[in-house]
Amino acid sequence: MRAKKVLVSGAASGQLLRLVEPVSFWGGVSSDTGVIVDADHPQKGAAVTGTVLAMPHARGSSGTSSGFADLIRSGLGPAAVVLESADMMLTVGAAVAGRLYGTTIPVVVADLPANAQGLWQVNGEFLEGFSS
Amino acid sequence: MTRLGNVISVHLTAEERSLLAGESGPAPAFAMEILSDVAEAHGADRFVEISQAHIDGCLYHAPVLLDFANRLLDMDASVRVPTTLNVSSLDLLHPELYRGDRAEESRALMDAHVAMGCGPTWTCAPYQLSSTPSFGQHIAWGESNAIVFANSVIGARTGRYGDFIDLLCALAGRAPLTGFHTDEGRLATVMIDIDVPDEVLDSDIAYPLIGFLIGKLVGQAVPVINGLDQRADQDRLKALGAAAASAGTIGMFHVVGVTPEAPDVETACGGRQPGERHVFDLGDLIRAKERLSKGSGIVGAVSVGTPHFSLDELRLLAEVSGGRRATIPFYVNTSRDVLAQAADSQLRATVEAFGATLVTDTCTYITPIMEDVAGDVMTNSGKWAYYAPGNLGVGVIFGSLHDCVESAVAGEHIQTDKWL
């Protein structure tokens, strides 16, 4: 399938982790462990590291960009992010991490199928699932 | 420059091409590169010049912030527009209040921003400074409550900026022309009717509760609120917006007959029908108050001034406390600018005689300042009530400034608002 929009272009694959609620990257995910630590989040304890992380959008906070960039810095971030709606703060965080650390992760907007799970790949504007 | 897969290409003026080419140095080029990527990814086909910026990235919470600031300093970065700074982790006027272990990194990050030419204002309420923007001006502000206030109450135009991009806009002197910078992006799509007994709107406390409900309800949409009147003054709209931007992700609201772009519902919605309509009644407000009160009910301390207290709010505190004395710790967050004005007018002496600890440059919900509290913390701030339990692990009692003072004097929770 094709992404509706490419916010940060790149290629990566990982197990799909679908968040039922937006997570905040300012304090919601630990850049020391890659684990969701937001006490109110229903998926608290899940690790985002290496996943294709799907969520509606990031939960709003002025610290979203730096929290996201710090997760990329620590190497414990997701492999790729798939959003339901564009989020400028994630674009900024990924762009800054790319320039500071020479590494970034793809961020796209796409409507994943309701039953999507397993291994997924993001490559530019293309997304593909490898198990049913 | 990273090329993205989208088809829109950003139109650049001659000056912008020059900045991007590095003719004004490496820092503006660095800023323009990232901003061009962002503009392209988010459908802005050009930039808009900004008259000022407010930077949120001076609050230390991750190593990447110092890496970013140091990279910019290496490039001799300097802001191109007047720029104010948000709160940091430290109170430079009262450094003894800080009880954490990140003072060194926090200070380095603050110094880096000042070295780039930002003004050491250290406040989350830049709209209370004399530099506050005017109606229609394009600005690049970070800090969610300031963004909402600028767009909604002043009618200035800022995107929902945060760490990095606010400073990048300041270094480039411009922002991608999209979202709240455009007429279309400012139109309301959700209508909210406030249907409560009239006397409820005399209570300060009603406004952050309405804000909390709006934040939970509307997501990123722009709401138009019907049913408020001139009693919704600047400090009350500040409290409403701060609570809404904490509980949700809003960047702008309209209040019919009160805020400058909403003389009526039709104008606020650009002549279209709102896509959704909701009503908030008294029961909704009471339930919101219960959701914001998470504690044992035993009050151990009070914290007010999130966002930073205005001079009017300090006056109100002086008036309500009226020569009495708090028996528990009572923290008041405000800006060094407001504090200086208060010192001139004896207001500071009055508030300190009441027993208040004045905190500037930072805020009690983001940094370890409060001493160990025996019991809950009472606050009149929806924003403080929303974040503090997670950040500080404390219980919260939500109440009006009047009740915060009465409770602090009595040393027990007092609630006088009958409708709650």
Interface residues (C-beta under 8 A of the other chain):
Chain A: A3 K5 V6 L7 V8 S9 W26 G27 S31 D38 A39 D40 H57 R59 G60 S61 S62 G63 T64 S65 S66 G67 A69 D70 R73 S85 A86 M88 M89 T91 V92 G93 A95 V96 A97 G98 R99 L100 Y101 G124 E125
Chain B: T2 R3 L4 G5 N6 F30 E33 I34 D37 V38 A41 H42 D56 G57 L59 H61 A62 P63 V64 L65 D67 F68 R71 N86 G142 E143 S144 G159 R160 Y161 G162 D163 F164 I165 L168 G179 Q220 A245 G248 T249 G390 N391
